[in-house]
Amino acid sequence: MNLSENQIDLIRETINIGVGRSAAILNKMINKHIKLQVPYVAFAELEKIKELFSPTPDEELSSVNLNFKGSLVGAAK
């Protein structure tokens, strides 16, 4: 998938807004500061994910699948 830098920035900011809202709620629940970082955004075939994020082939990798719909529809995996 070929996206422009502006499209990637839009996706990154959309994720940032959702994570920021979640962090604010969690902050209230546990009364602790939640530290956030700007998310890294990459697009790859599912089969390629492990080789992109695991330094060694035998290392375990876990992930979270976040579906969203509203102004934008998609999934963050």
All heavy atoms as a GROMACS GRO file, in nm:
protein
  597
    1MET      N    1   0.084  -0.117   0.000
    1MET     CA    2   0.000   0.000   0.000
    1MET      C    3   0.089   0.124   0.000
    1MET      O    4   0.177   0.136   0.083
    1MET     CB    5  -0.090  -0.003   0.124
    1MET     CG    6  -0.174   0.120   0.141
    1MET     SD    7  -0.276   0.117   0.289
    1MET     CE    8  -0.405   0.008   0.237
    2ASN      N    9   0.070   0.210  -0.093
    2ASN     CA   10   0.149   0.333  -0.102
    2ASN      C   11   0.065   0.451  -0.057
    2ASN      O   12  -0.034   0.486  -0.120
    2ASN     CB   13   0.196   0.356  -0.246
    2ASN     CG   14   0.294   0.250  -0.290
    2ASN    OD1   15   0.377   0.207  -0.213
    2ASN    ND2   16   0.283   0.209  -0.415
    3LEU      N   17   0.106   0.511   0.054
    3LEU     CA   18   0.036   0.627   0.107
    3LEU      C   19   0.131   0.746   0.110
    3LEU      O   20   0.252   0.729   0.128
    3LEU     CB   21  -0.014   0.600   0.249
    3LEU     CG   22  -0.116   0.489   0.266
    3LEU    CD1   23  -0.145   0.466   0.413
    3LEU    CD2   24  -0.245   0.523   0.193
    4SER      N   25   0.074   0.864   0.097
    4SER     CA   26   0.156   0.984   0.106
    4SER      C   27   0.190   1.011   0.252
    4SER      O   28   0.126   0.957   0.344
    4SER     CB   29   0.081   1.104   0.047
    4SER     OG   30  -0.025   1.142   0.133
    5GLU      N   31   0.288   1.096   0.275
    5GLU     CA   32   0.326   1.133   0.412
    5GLU      C   33   0.209   1.200   0.484
    5GLU      O   34   0.188   1.178   0.603
    5GLU     CB   35   0.449   1.224   0.410
    5GLU     CG   36   0.514   1.240   0.546
    5GLU     CD   37   0.562   1.110   0.608
    5GLU    OE1   38   0.613   1.023   0.537
    5GLU    OE2   39   0.548   1.097   0.732
    6ASN      N   40   0.130   1.280   0.411
    6ASN     CA   41   0.013   1.343   0.471
    6ASN      C   42  -0.092   1.241   0.515
    6ASN      O   43  -0.153   1.256   0.620
    6ASN     CB   44  -0.051   1.443   0.375
    6ASN     CG   45   0.027   1.572   0.364
    6ASN    OD1   46   0.106   1.606   0.452
    6ASN    ND2   47   0.005   1.644   0.256
    7GLN      N   48  -0.112   1.137   0.434
    7GLN     CA   49  -0.208   1.032   0.470
    7GLN      C   50  -0.160   0.956   0.594
    7GLN      O   51  -0.239   0.926   0.683
    7GLN     CB   52  -0.229   0.936   0.353
    7GLN     CG   53  -0.305   0.998   0.238
    7GLN     CD   54  -0.305   0.910   0.114
    7GLN    OE1   55  -0.201   0.857   0.075
    7GLN    NE2   56  -0.422   0.895   0.053
    8ILE      N   57  -0.032   0.926   0.598
    8ILE     CA   58   0.024   0.857   0.715
    8ILE      C   59   0.012   0.945   0.838
    8ILE      O   60  -0.023   0.898   0.947
    8ILE     CB   61   0.170   0.814   0.689
    8ILE    CG1   62   0.172   0.705   0.581
    8ILE    CG2   63   0.237   0.767   0.818
    8ILE    CD1   64   0.310   0.668   0.533
    9ASP      N   65   0.039   1.075   0.826
    9ASP     CA   66   0.024   1.168   0.939
    9ASP      C   67  -0.120   1.172   0.988
    9ASP      O   68  -0.145   1.177   1.108
    9ASP     CB   69   0.069   1.309   0.901
    9ASP     CG   70   0.220   1.324   0.896
    9ASP    OD1   71   0.290   1.237   0.951
    9ASP    OD2   72   0.267   1.423   0.838
   10LEU      N   73  -0.216   1.168   0.897
   10LEU     CA   74  -0.358   1.168   0.934
   10LEU      C   75  -0.393   1.042   1.013
   10LEU      O   76  -0.459   1.048   1.117
   10LEU     CB   77  -0.447   1.179   0.811
   10LEU     CG   78  -0.597   1.165   0.836
   10LEU    CD1   79  -0.647   1.280   0.922
   10LEU    CD2   80  -0.673   1.160   0.706
   11ILE      N   81  -0.346   0.928   0.967
   11ILE     CA   82  -0.371   0.802   1.036
   11ILE      C   83  -0.305   0.804   1.174
   11ILE      O   84  -0.366   0.767   1.274
   11ILE     CB   85  -0.322   0.683   0.952
   11ILE    CG1   86  -0.410   0.670   0.826
   11ILE    CG2   87  -0.321   0.554   1.033
   11ILE    CD1   88  -0.354   0.580   0.721
   12ARG      N   89  -0.180   0.850   1.180
   12ARG     CA   90  -0.108   0.859   1.306
   12ARG      C   91  -0.183   0.949   1.405
   12ARG      O   92  -0.199   0.916   1.522
   12ARG     CB   93   0.033   0.912   1.281
   12ARG     CG   94   0.122   0.910   1.404
   12ARG     CD   95   0.261   0.965   1.375
   12ARG     NE   96   0.332   0.880   1.281
   12ARG     CZ   97   0.389   0.925   1.168
   12ARG    NH1   98   0.382   1.050   1.134
   12ARG    NH2   99   0.450   0.841   1.088
   13GLU      N  100  -0.231   1.063   1.359
   13GLU     CA  101  -0.302   1.156   1.446
   13GLU      C  102  -0.436   1.098   1.491
   13GLU      O  103  -0.476   1.116   1.606
   13GLU     CB  104  -0.323   1.290   1.376
   13GLU     CG  105  -0.381   1.397   1.465
   13GLU     CD  106  -0.300   1.425   1.590
   13GLU    OE1  107  -0.177   1.407   1.591
   13GLU    OE2  108  -0.362   1.464   1.692
   14THR      N  109  -0.505   1.026   1.404
   14THR     CA  110  -0.631   0.962   1.441
   14THR      C  111  -0.608   0.860   1.552
   14THR      O  112  -0.683   0.856   1.650
   14THR     CB  113  -0.695   0.894   1.318
   14THR    OG1  114  -0.716   0.991   1.217
   14THR    CG2  115  -0.826   0.827   1.353
   15ILE      N  116  -0.504   0.780   1.539
   15ILE     CA  117  -0.468   0.684   1.643
   15ILE      C  118  -0.432   0.757   1.772
   15ILE      O  119  -0.473   0.719   1.882
   15ILE     CB  120  -0.354   0.592   1.596
   15ILE    CG1  121  -0.401   0.504   1.480
   15ILE    CG2  122  -0.300   0.507   1.712
   15ILE    CD1  123  -0.289   0.432   1.407
   16ASN      N  124  -0.355   0.865   1.758
   16ASN     CA  125  -0.313   0.944   1.873
   16ASN      C  126  -0.433   0.997   1.952
   16ASN      O  127  -0.433   0.996   2.075
   16ASN     CB  128  -0.227   1.060   1.824
   16ASN     CG  129  -0.101   1.078   1.903
   16ASN    OD1  130  -0.068   0.997   1.988
   16ASN    ND2  131  -0.031   1.184   1.874
   17ILE      N  132  -0.535   1.045   1.882
   17ILE     CA  133  -0.654   1.098   1.948
   17ILE      C  134  -0.724   0.987   2.027
   17ILE      O  135  -0.759   1.005   2.144
   17ILE     CB  136  -0.751   1.160   1.846
   17ILE    CG1  137  -0.689   1.289   1.789
   17ILE    CG2  138  -0.887   1.188   1.908
   17ILE    CD1  139  -0.761   1.342   1.666
   18GLY      N  140  -0.743   0.871   1.966
   18GLY     CA  141  -0.808   0.760   2.035
   18GLY      C  142  -0.730   0.712   2.155
   18GLY      O  143  -0.786   0.690   2.263
   19VAL      N  144  -0.600   0.699   2.140
   19VAL     CA  145  -0.515   0.654   2.251
   19VAL      C  146  -0.513   0.760   2.361
   19VAL      O  147  -0.517   0.728   2.480
   19VAL     CB  148  -0.373   0.622   2.200
   19VAL    CG1  149  -0.277   0.600   2.315
   19VAL    CG2  150  -0.375   0.500   2.109
   20GLY      N  151  -0.511   0.887   2.322
   20GLY     CA  152  -0.512   0.994   2.420
   20GLY      C  153  -0.639   0.995   2.504
   20GLY      O  154  -0.635   1.014   2.626
   21ARG      N  155  -0.751   0.971   2.440
   21ARG     CA  156  -0.878   0.963   2.515
   21ARG      C  157  -0.878   0.844   2.610
   21ARG      O  158  -0.922   0.855   2.724
   21ARG     CB  159  -0.995   0.954   2.418
   21ARG     CG  160  -1.021   1.083   2.344
   21ARG     CD  161  -1.137   1.070   2.249
   21ARG     NE  162  -1.160   1.195   2.178
   21ARG     CZ  163  -1.245   1.209   2.080
   21ARG    NH1  164  -1.319   1.106   2.040
   21ARG    NH2  165  -1.260   1.325   2.019
   22SER      N  166  -0.828   0.732   2.562
   22SER     CA  167  -0.820   0.613   2.648
   22SER      C  168  -0.727   0.637   2.766
   22SER      O  169  -0.757   0.598   2.879
   22SER     CB  170  -0.770   0.493   2.568
   22SER     OG  171  -0.859   0.462   2.464
   23ALA      N  172  -0.614   0.702   2.741
   23ALA     CA  173  -0.519   0.730   2.848
   23ALA      C  174  -0.580   0.824   2.952
   23ALA      O  175  -0.556   0.808   3.072
   23ALA     CB  176  -0.391   0.790   2.790
   24ALA      N  177  -0.658   0.922   2.907
   24ALA     CA  178  -0.722   1.015   3.000
   24ALA      C  179  -0.820   0.941   3.092
   24ALA      O  180  -0.825   0.967   3.213
   24ALA     CB  181  -0.793   1.126   2.923
   25ILE      N  182  -0.896   0.848   3.036
   25ILE     CA  183  -0.990   0.769   3.117
   25ILE      C  184  -0.914   0.681   3.215
   25ILE      O  185  -0.948   0.674   3.333
   25ILE     CB  186  -1.083   0.686   3.026
   25ILE    CG1  187  -1.175   0.780   2.948
   25ILE    CG2  188  -1.162   0.584   3.108
   25ILE    CD1  189  -1.250   0.712   2.835
   26LEU      N  190  -0.808   0.614   3.167
   26LEU     CA  191  -0.728   0.529   3.254
   26LEU      C  192  -0.663   0.611   3.365
   26LEU      O  193  -0.657   0.569   3.480
   26LEU     CB  194  -0.622   0.455   3.171
   26LEU     CG  195  -0.536   0.353   3.245
   26LEU    CD1  196  -0.621   0.246   3.312
   26LEU    CD2  197  -0.436   0.290   3.148
   27ASN      N  198  -0.616   0.731   3.331
   27ASN     CA  199  -0.558   0.821   3.429
   27ASN      C  200  -0.656   0.848   3.542
   27ASN      O  201  -0.620   0.843   3.660
   27ASN     CB  202  -0.518   0.951   3.358
   27ASN     CG  203  -0.455   1.053   3.452
   27ASN    OD1  204  -0.510   1.086   3.556
   27ASN    ND2  205  -0.342   1.104   3.411
   28LYS      N  206  -0.782   0.876   3.509
   28LYS     CA  207  -0.884   0.901   3.611
   28LYS      C  208  -0.913   0.776   3.694
   28LYS      O  209  -0.934   0.784   3.814
   28LYS     CB  210  -1.013   0.951   3.546
   28LYS     CG  211  -1.004   1.092   3.495
   28LYS     CD  212  -1.135   1.135   3.433
   28LYS     CE  213  -1.124   1.275   3.374
   28LYS     NZ  214  -1.249   1.317   3.309
   29MET      N  215  -0.912   0.661   3.628
   29MET     CA  216  -0.945   0.536   3.698
   29MET      C  217  -0.839   0.499   3.801
   29MET      O  218  -0.871   0.455   3.911
   29MET     CB  219  -0.960   0.421   3.598
   29MET     CG  220  -1.085   0.430   3.513
   29MET     SD  221  -1.088   0.306   3.381
   29MET     CE  222  -1.083   0.154   3.472
   30ILE      N  223  -0.712   0.515   3.766
   30ILE     CA  224  -0.604   0.471   3.855
   30ILE      C  225  -0.531   0.586   3.923
   30ILE      O  226  -0.441   0.564   4.003
   30ILE     CB  227  -0.503   0.381   3.780
   30ILE    CG1  228  -0.430   0.459   3.670
   30ILE    CG2  229  -0.571   0.258   3.724
   30ILE    CD1  230  -0.317   0.382   3.604
   31ASN      N  231  -0.570   0.710   3.890
   31ASN     CA  232  -0.511   0.829   3.949
   31ASN      C  233  -0.358   0.832   3.932
   31ASN      O  234  -0.285   0.864   4.025
   31ASN     CB  235  -0.550   0.843   4.097
   31ASN     CG  236  -0.529   0.984   4.147
   31ASN    OD1  237  -0.536   1.080   4.070
   31ASN    ND2  238  -0.504   0.997   4.275
   32LYS      N  239  -0.312   0.794   3.815
   32LYS     CA  240  -0.169   0.795   3.781
   32LYS      C  241  -0.152   0.857   3.644
   32LYS      O  242  -0.237   0.844   3.556
   32LYS     CB  243  -0.111   0.653   3.777
   32LYS     CG  244  -0.117   0.579   3.906
   32LYS     CD  245  -0.010   0.626   3.999
   32LYS     CE  246  -0.015   0.543   4.127
   32LYS     NZ  247   0.073   0.592   4.228
   33HIS      N  248  -0.039   0.923   3.624
   33HIS     CA  249  -0.009   0.982   3.494
   33HIS      C  250   0.020   0.871   3.392
   33HIS      O  251   0.092   0.776   3.422
   33HIS     CB  252   0.111   1.077   3.504
   33HIS     CG  253   0.153   1.134   3.373
   33HIS    ND1  254   0.078   1.229   3.307
   33HIS    CD2  255   0.260   1.108   3.294
   33HIS    CE1  256   0.140   1.260   3.194
   33HIS    NE2  257   0.249   1.187   3.184
   34ILE      N  258  -0.035   0.884   3.276
   34ILE     CA  259  -0.011   0.788   3.167
   34ILE      C  260   0.077   0.857   3.064
   34ILE      O  261   0.041   0.962   3.010
   34ILE     CB  262  -0.144   0.745   3.100
   34ILE    CG1  263  -0.245   0.692   3.202
   34ILE    CG2  264  -0.117   0.643   2.990
   34ILE    CD1  265  -0.200   0.571   3.279
   35LYS      N  266   0.192   0.800   3.038
   35LYS     CA  267   0.286   0.859   2.942
   35LYS      C  268   0.259   0.801   2.803
   35LYS      O  269   0.250   0.680   2.786
   35LYS     CB  270   0.429   0.828   2.983
   35LYS     CG  271   0.533   0.892   2.894
   35LYS     CD  272   0.673   0.861   2.943
   35LYS     CE  273   0.774   0.920   2.847
   35LYS     NZ  274   0.911   0.886   2.888
   36LEU      N  275   0.243   0.888   2.705
   36LEU     CA  276   0.217   0.846   2.567
   36LEU      C  277   0.333   0.886   2.478
   36LEU      O  278   0.404   0.983   2.505
   36LEU     CB  279   0.089   0.912   2.514
   36LEU     CG  280  -0.040   0.882   2.588
   36LEU    CD1  281  -0.154   0.962   2.528
   36LEU    CD2  282  -0.070   0.733   2.580
   37GLN      N  283   0.348   0.813   2.370
   37GLN     CA  284   0.445   0.847   2.266
   37GLN      C  285   0.372   0.852   2.134
   37GLN      O  286   0.268   0.788   2.116
   37GLN     CB  287   0.555   0.741   2.258
   37GLN     CG  288   0.640   0.732   2.382
   37GLN     CD  289   0.744   0.622   2.370
   37GLN    OE1  290   0.732   0.530   2.289
   37GLN    NE2  291   0.847   0.631   2.451
   38VAL      N  292   0.426   0.929   2.040
   38VAL     CA  293   0.368   0.934   1.906
   38VAL      C  294   0.378   0.795   1.846
   38VAL      O  295   0.486   0.733   1.849
   38VAL     CB  296   0.442   1.037   1.818
   38VAL    CG1  297   0.389   1.035   1.676
   38VAL    CG2  298   0.431   1.177   1.878
   39PRO      N  299   0.267   0.741   1.796
   39PRO     CA  300   0.272   0.605   1.744
   39PRO      C  301   0.352   0.593   1.616
   39PRO      O  302   0.357   0.685   1.535
   39PRO     CB  303   0.125   0.571   1.719
   39PRO     CG  304   0.058   0.703   1.701
   39PRO     CD  305   0.134   0.800   1.786
   40TYR      N  306   0.416   0.478   1.602
   40TYR     CA  307   0.484   0.443   1.478
   40TYR      C  308   0.380   0.377   1.389
   40TYR      O  309   0.307   0.289   1.434
   40TYR     CB  310   0.599   0.348   1.507
   40TYR     CG  311   0.661   0.287   1.384
   40TYR    CD1  312   0.743   0.362   1.302
   40TYR    CD2  313   0.635   0.156   1.349
   40TYR    CE1  314   0.800   0.308   1.188
   40TYR    CE2  315   0.691   0.100   1.235
   40TYR     CZ  316   0.773   0.177   1.156
   40TYR     OH  317   0.828   0.122   1.043
   41VAL      N  318   0.368   0.420   1.266
   41VAL     CA  319   0.269   0.365   1.174
   41VAL      C  320   0.341   0.302   1.055
   41VAL      O  321   0.425   0.364   0.992
   41VAL     CB  322   0.172   0.475   1.124
   41VAL    CG1  323   0.075   0.418   1.022
   41VAL    CG2  324   0.098   0.539   1.240
   42ALA      N  325   0.307   0.176   1.030
   42ALA     CA  326   0.362   0.105   0.915
   42ALA      C  327   0.252   0.018   0.856
   42ALA      O  328   0.163  -0.027   0.927
   42ALA     CB  329   0.480   0.019   0.957
   43PHE      N  330   0.260  -0.005   0.728
   43PHE     CA  331   0.164  -0.090   0.659
   43PHE      C  332   0.239  -0.208   0.600
   43PHE      O  333   0.339  -0.190   0.532
   43PHE     CB  334   0.091  -0.013   0.549
   43PHE     CG  335   0.005   0.096   0.604
   43PHE    CD1  336   0.056   0.223   0.624
   43PHE    CD2  337  -0.127   0.071   0.639
   43PHE    CE1  338  -0.022   0.323   0.677
   43PHE    CE2  339  -0.206   0.170   0.692
   43PHE     CZ  340  -0.153   0.297   0.712
   44ALA      N  341   0.190  -0.329   0.631
   44ALA     CA  342   0.256  -0.449   0.581
   44ALA      C  343   0.155  -0.562   0.575
   44ALA      O  344   0.053  -0.559   0.643
   44ALA     CB  345   0.372  -0.487   0.673
   45GLU      N  346   0.185  -0.661   0.495
   45GLU     CA  347   0.105  -0.782   0.491
   45GLU      C  348   0.121  -0.853   0.626
   45GLU      O  349   0.228  -0.848   0.687
   45GLU     CB  350   0.153  -0.874   0.378
   45GLU     CG  351   0.141  -0.815   0.240
   45GLU     CD  352  -0.003  -0.792   0.198
   45GLU    OE1  353  -0.090  -0.873   0.235
   45GLU    OE2  354  -0.028  -0.692   0.130
   46LEU      N  355   0.015  -0.918   0.673
   46LEU     CA  356   0.021  -0.986   0.802
   46LEU      C  357   0.138  -1.083   0.812
   46LEU      O  358   0.200  -1.096   0.916
   46LEU     CB  359  -0.111  -1.058   0.831
   46LEU     CG  360  -0.228  -0.968   0.870
   46LEU    CD1  361  -0.356  -1.052   0.885
   46LEU    CD2  362  -0.200  -0.893   0.998
   47GLU      N  363   0.169  -1.150   0.704
   47GLU     CA  364   0.278  -1.248   0.704
   47GLU      C  365   0.413  -1.182   0.728
   47GLU      O  366   0.507  -1.247   0.773
   47GLU     CB  367   0.282  -1.325   0.571
   47GLU     CG  368   0.157  -1.406   0.542
   47GLU     CD  369   0.041  -1.322   0.487
   47GLU    OE1  370   0.065  -1.218   0.422
   47GLU    OE2  371  -0.074  -1.360   0.512
   48LYS      N  372   0.427  -1.055   0.698
   48LYS     CA  373   0.555  -0.984   0.711
   48LYS      C  374   0.573  -0.919   0.848
   48LYS      O  375   0.683  -0.876   0.882
   48LYS     CB  376   0.566  -0.875   0.604
   48LYS     CG  377   0.556  -0.924   0.463
   48LYS     CD  378   0.687  -0.977   0.418
   48LYS     CE  379   0.677  -1.016   0.270
   48LYS     NZ  380   0.795  -1.078   0.222
   49ILE      N  381   0.467  -0.910   0.928
   49ILE     CA  382   0.474  -0.839   1.055
   49ILE      C  383   0.582  -0.894   1.147
   49ILE      O  384   0.660  -0.820   1.204
   49ILE     CB  385   0.336  -0.841   1.126
   49ILE    CG1  386   0.231  -0.769   1.041
   49ILE    CG2  387   0.345  -0.783   1.265
   49ILE    CD1  388   0.253  -0.621   1.025
   50LYS      N  389   0.586  -1.026   1.162
   50LYS     CA  390   0.682  -1.085   1.255
   50LYS      C  391   0.825  -1.052   1.215
   50LYS      O  392   0.906  -1.015   1.300
   50LYS     CB  393   0.664  -1.236   1.266
   50LYS     CG  394   0.749  -1.295   1.374
   50LYS     CD  395   0.708  -1.434   1.413
   50LYS     CE  396   0.794  -1.478   1.530
   50LYS     NZ  397   0.753  -1.603   1.586
   51GLU      N  398   0.857  -1.060   1.088
   51GLU     CA  399   0.995  -1.029   1.049
   51GLU      C  400   1.027  -0.880   1.063
   51GLU      O  401   1.141  -0.844   1.084
   51GLU     CB  402   1.026  -1.080   0.908
   51GLU     CG  403   0.956  -1.009   0.796
   51GLU     CD  404   0.981  -1.072   0.661
   51GLU    OE1  405   0.951  -1.192   0.644
   51GLU    OE2  406   1.032  -1.002   0.572
   52LEU      N  407   0.926  -0.794   1.057
   52LEU     CA  408   0.948  -0.651   1.076
   52LEU      C  409   0.974  -0.614   1.222
   52LEU      O  410   1.052  -0.525   1.251
   52LEU     CB  411   0.828  -0.570   1.025
   52LEU     CG  412   0.810  -0.561   0.875
   52LEU    CD1  413   0.675  -0.496   0.842
   52LEU    CD2  414   0.923  -0.481   0.814
   53PHE      N  415   0.906  -0.683   1.315
   53PHE     CA  416   0.911  -0.642   1.455
   53PHE      C  417   0.982  -0.738   1.548
   53PHE      O  418   1.000  -0.706   1.665
   53PHE     CB  419   0.768  -0.617   1.506
   53PHE     CG  420   0.705  -0.497   1.443
   53PHE    CD1  421   0.614  -0.511   1.340
   53PHE    CD2  422   0.740  -0.369   1.482
   53PHE    CE1  423   0.557  -0.400   1.280
   53PHE    CE2  424   0.685  -0.258   1.423
   53PHE     CZ  425   0.593  -0.273   1.321
   54SER      N  426   1.023  -0.854   1.503
   54SER     CA  427   1.095  -0.949   1.588
   54SER      C  428   1.241  -0.954   1.545
   54SER      O  429   1.270  -0.986   1.431
   54SER     CB  430   1.035  -1.089   1.576
   54SER     OG  431   0.906  -1.091   1.631
   55PRO      N  432   1.332  -0.925   1.638
   55PRO     CA  433   1.474  -0.928   1.604
   55PRO      C  434   1.523  -1.066   1.564
   55PRO      O  435   1.612  -1.079   1.481
   55PRO     CB  436   1.545  -0.881   1.730
   55PRO     CG  437   1.441  -0.820   1.816
   55PRO     CD  438   1.310  -0.878   1.773
   56THR      N  439   1.466  -1.172   1.622
   56THR     CA  440   1.508  -1.307   1.588
   56THR      C  441   1.385  -1.388   1.546
   56THR      O  442   1.275  -1.365   1.596
   56THR     CB  443   1.576  -1.378   1.707
   56THR    OG1  444   1.483  -1.384   1.816
   56THR    CG2  445   1.699  -1.302   1.753
   57PRO      N  446   1.401  -1.484   1.456
   57PRO     CA  447   1.286  -1.561   1.405
   57PRO      C  448   1.212  -1.640   1.512
   57PRO      O  449   1.093  -1.663   1.499
   57PRO     CB  450   1.348  -1.655   1.302
   57PRO     CG  451   1.484  -1.607   1.276
   57PRO     CD  452   1.525  -1.520   1.391
   58ASP      N  453   1.282  -1.684   1.619
   58ASP     CA  454   1.216  -1.766   1.721
   58ASP      C  455   1.157  -1.684   1.835
   58ASP      O  456   1.098  -1.740   1.927
   58ASP     CB  457   1.313  -1.871   1.775
   58ASP     CG  458   1.438  -1.809   1.836
   58ASP    OD1  459   1.470  -1.694   1.803
   58ASP    OD2  460   1.504  -1.878   1.916
   59GLU      N  461   1.168  -1.552   1.830
   59GLU     CA  462   1.111  -1.468   1.935
   59GLU      C  463   0.959  -1.460   1.919
   59GLU      O  464   0.908  -1.447   1.809
   59GLU     CB  465   1.170  -1.327   1.926
   59GLU     CG  466   1.124  -1.236   2.038
   59GLU     CD  467   1.189  -1.099   2.032
   59GLU    OE1  468   1.258  -1.069   1.934
   59GLU    OE2  469   1.169  -1.023   2.126
   60GLU      N  470   0.888  -1.468   2.031
   60GLU     CA  471   0.743  -1.458   2.027
   60GLU      C  472   0.701  -1.314   2.004
   60GLU      O  473   0.768  -1.221   2.046
   60GLU     CB  474   0.682  -1.510   2.157
   60GLU     CG  475   0.690  -1.660   2.170
   60GLU     CD  476   0.612  -1.710   2.289
   60GLU    OE1  477   0.504  -1.654   2.319
   60GLU    OE2  478   0.658  -1.805   2.350
   61LEU      N  479   0.590  -1.298   1.938
   61LEU     CA  480   0.536  -1.166   1.910
   61LEU      C  481   0.388  -1.167   1.941
   61LEU      O  482   0.317  -1.260   1.904
   61LEU     CB  483   0.558  -1.131   1.761
   61LEU     CG  484   0.505  -0.998   1.713
   61LEU    CD1  485   0.583  -0.883   1.777
   61LEU    CD2  486   0.515  -0.989   1.563
   62SER      N  487   0.343  -1.067   2.013
   62SER     CA  488   0.200  -1.054   2.038
   62SER      C  489   0.154  -0.919   1.987
   62SER      O  490   0.233  -0.828   1.971
   62SER     CB  491   0.169  -1.070   2.188
   62SER     OG  492   0.233  -0.968   2.261
   63SER      N  493   0.025  -0.908   1.961
   63SER     CA  494  -0.026  -0.782   1.906
   63SER      C  495  -0.169  -0.760   1.953
   63SER      O  496  -0.232  -0.848   2.009
   63SER     CB  497  -0.021  -0.785   1.753
   63SER     OG  498  -0.112  -0.880   1.704
   64VAL      N  499  -0.215  -0.640   1.928
   64VAL     CA  500  -0.352  -0.601   1.961
   64VAL      C  501  -0.420  -0.560   1.832
   64VAL      O  502  -0.363  -0.490   1.749
   64VAL     CB  503  -0.352  -0.484   2.061
   64VAL    CG1  504  -0.493  -0.433   2.084
   64VAL    CG2  505  -0.286  -0.524   2.190
   65ASN      N  506  -0.542  -0.605   1.815
   65ASN     CA  507  -0.622  -0.567   1.699
   65ASN      C  508  -0.728  -0.467   1.746
   65ASN      O  509  -0.807  -0.499   1.834
   65ASN     CB  510  -0.688  -0.691   1.638
   65ASN     CG  511  -0.770  -0.657   1.516
   65ASN    OD1  512  -0.740  -0.562   1.444
   65ASN    ND2  513  -0.873  -0.734   1.492
   66LEU      N  514  -0.726  -0.347   1.691
   66LEU     CA  515  -0.820  -0.243   1.730
   66LEU      C  516  -0.905  -0.205   1.610
   66LEU      O  517  -0.856  -0.143   1.516
   66LEU     CB  518  -0.744  -0.121   1.784
   66LEU     CG  519  -0.825   0.003   1.815
   66LEU    CD1  520  -0.921  -0.024   1.930
   66LEU    CD2  521  -0.733   0.118   1.850
   67ASN      N  522  -1.031  -0.247   1.612
   67ASN     CA  523  -1.124  -0.208   1.505
   67ASN      C  524  -1.185  -0.074   1.539
   67ASN      O  525  -1.210  -0.044   1.655
   67ASN     CB  526  -1.234  -0.313   1.490
   67ASN     CG  527  -1.180  -0.446   1.442
   67ASN    OD1  528  -1.100  -0.451   1.351
   67ASN    ND2  529  -1.222  -0.552   1.507
   68PHE      N  530  -1.209   0.007   1.438
   68PHE     CA  531  -1.272   0.136   1.462
   68PHE      C  532  -1.366   0.170   1.348
   68PHE      O  533  -1.349   0.126   1.236
   68PHE     CB  534  -1.168   0.248   1.483
   68PHE     CG  535  -1.064   0.256   1.375
   68PHE    CD1  536  -1.082   0.336   1.264
   68PHE    CD2  537  -0.946   0.185   1.386
   68PHE    CE1  538  -0.987   0.344   1.165
   68PHE    CE2  539  -0.848   0.193   1.286
   68PHE     CZ  540  -0.870   0.273   1.176
   69LYS      N  541  -1.471   0.246   1.381
   69LYS     CA  542  -1.561   0.295   1.279
   69LYS      C  543  -1.623   0.424   1.331
   69LYS      O  544  -1.632   0.449   1.450
   69LYS     CB  545  -1.667   0.194   1.240
   69LYS     CG  546  -1.770   0.161   1.345
   69LYS     CD  547  -1.868   0.059   1.291
   69LYS     CE  548  -1.978   0.034   1.394
   69LYS     NZ  549  -2.076  -0.060   1.344
   70GLY      N  550  -1.660   0.507   1.240
   70GLY     CA  551  -1.711   0.641   1.270
   70GLY      C  552  -1.680   0.726   1.148
   70GLY      O  553  -1.719   0.690   1.037
   71SER      N  554  -1.604   0.832   1.168
   71SER     CA  555  -1.560   0.913   1.053
   71SER      C  556  -1.467   0.832   0.964
   71SER      O  557  -1.461   0.852   0.844
   71SER     CB  558  -1.487   1.038   1.100
   71SER     OG  559  -1.573   1.118   1.177
   72LEU      N  560  -1.394   0.739   1.025
   72LEU     CA  561  -1.302   0.651   0.955
   72LEU      C  562  -1.338   0.508   0.991
   72LEU      O  563  -1.378   0.482   1.104
   72LEU     CB  564  -1.159   0.680   1.005
   72LEU     CG  565  -1.053   0.706   0.901
   72LEU    CD1  566  -1.074   0.843   0.842
   72LEU    CD2  567  -0.916   0.697   0.963
   73VAL      N  568  -1.323   0.416   0.900
   73VAL     CA  569  -1.350   0.276   0.927
   73VAL      C  570  -1.223   0.199   0.897
   73VAL      O  571  -1.158   0.220   0.795
   73VAL     CB  572  -1.467   0.223   0.841
   73VAL    CG1  573  -1.486   0.074   0.863
   73VAL    CG2  574  -1.594   0.299   0.870
   74GLY      N  575  -1.183   0.110   0.989
   74GLY     CA  576  -1.064   0.030   0.963
   74GLY      C  577  -1.025  -0.051   1.084
   74GLY      O  578  -1.104  -0.070   1.176
   75ALA      N  579  -0.901  -0.097   1.084
   75ALA     CA  580  -0.848  -0.175   1.195
   75ALA      C  581  -0.700  -0.141   1.212
   75ALA      O  582  -0.628  -0.125   1.114
   75ALA     CB  583  -0.864  -0.325   1.169
   76ALA      N  584  -0.659  -0.129   1.336
   76ALA     CA  585  -0.519  -0.112   1.369
   76ALA      C  586  -0.475  -0.244   1.431
   76ALA      O  587  -0.533  -0.289   1.529
   76ALA     CB  588  -0.500   0.003   1.467
   77LYS      N  589  -0.378  -0.310   1.369
   77LYS     CA  590  -0.334  -0.442   1.418
   77LYS      C  591  -0.192  -0.435   1.463
   77LYS      O  592  -0.112  -0.365   1.413
   77LYS     CB  593  -0.349  -0.546   1.307
   77LYS     CG  594  -0.492  -0.560   1.265
   77LYS     CD  595  -0.506  -0.668   1.161
   77LYS     CE  596  -0.652  -0.675   1.121
   77LYS     NZ  597  -0.689  -0.797   1.063
   0.00000   0.00000   0.00000
